[in-house]
Structures are given as C-alpha cells and as structure tokens.
Amino acid sequence: YNRIRAIKKYFKDAEICEIDGLRLDWDDGWVSLRASSTEQFIRLISESKDKGIAEDRALKIHGLLENLN
C-alpha cells in the first residue's frame, strides 16, 4: 500500500482521492489503484476519453510501481 501512496507525488496535476486506494482524476479521465484484499497484487484501472491517454497513464504508473521499493 505504501507504493500506491507514493504514486501521488508524481501526478501533481491530478485531483487525488485516497478513500479506497488511490484515485487520480483529470478532466479527460481517471486512474484507480487498489491493493487486492485477497491476493498479492495491485489493481490498476485507467479510463479516458482518449484511449492513448488511458494507456499511457497506465503504463507510466505500472512502471513507477515496479521501480518503487
């Protein structure tokens, strides 16, 4: 869960909500990160009006999660 919280410092342009994991909101989409309660992985959902933006954000966050310790 610490890795999820650490992500928010990389996205200062997003509106941030930490009620259930981490949600990052922009005018054109959002990303949600949640630790699984039953398995050892993080759920990452990225949506946007533009498929490319959603994919780019998901890939960037995935890379950040893998490199955070």
N, C-alpha and C positions, 0 to 999 in steps of 0.2 A: 504493500500500500504506500510506502514511502516513495517508491519510484513514480507512482501515479501522481502524488502531490508535487513531486519535483518537476513534473512536466509543465506546470502552470507558469513557471518563471520564463519559459521560452515563448509564451504566447501572450504578451502584454497587451496586444490589440484585441483580445477576446474578452467577452464578458464571462466570468468564471462562477460556477456553482459547485459546491462541494457537499451537497446534501447526500447523494448516493454515489460515491465515487468521485469522478471529476467530469464536469461538462463544460465545454468551451463553446461559446456562441459567437457567431459573426452575423452580419446582415445577410450573407449569402449561404449560410449553412451552420452546421454544428458537428462536434465530435464528443462522444461519450466514452469514458474509460471506467471500468469497474473490475475489481478483483472478484474472481469466482468464489462463491462460498463453499463449493463442493470439490473444486479441483485447483491445481496449482497453475492457473493461467489468468491473464487479464483479457477481458472482453473489450474490444475496440470497435466502435461503430462510427462511421463518418458519413455524413449526408450533406449535400449541397445542391444548389440549382444547376451547378456545372459539374459533370462527372469528373473532369480532370482535376478540379479543385479538391473534391472529396478524396480522390485517390492520392493526390499529392500530400494532403494533410495526413491521411492515414499512414502513408509510407514514411513521412517525416517523424511522426510520433512513434511509429514502430521502431525506427532506427534509434531514436532517443531512448526509448525504453530498454533496448538491448544494450546500450552503452552506459546506462546509469547503474551505479552499484550502491 
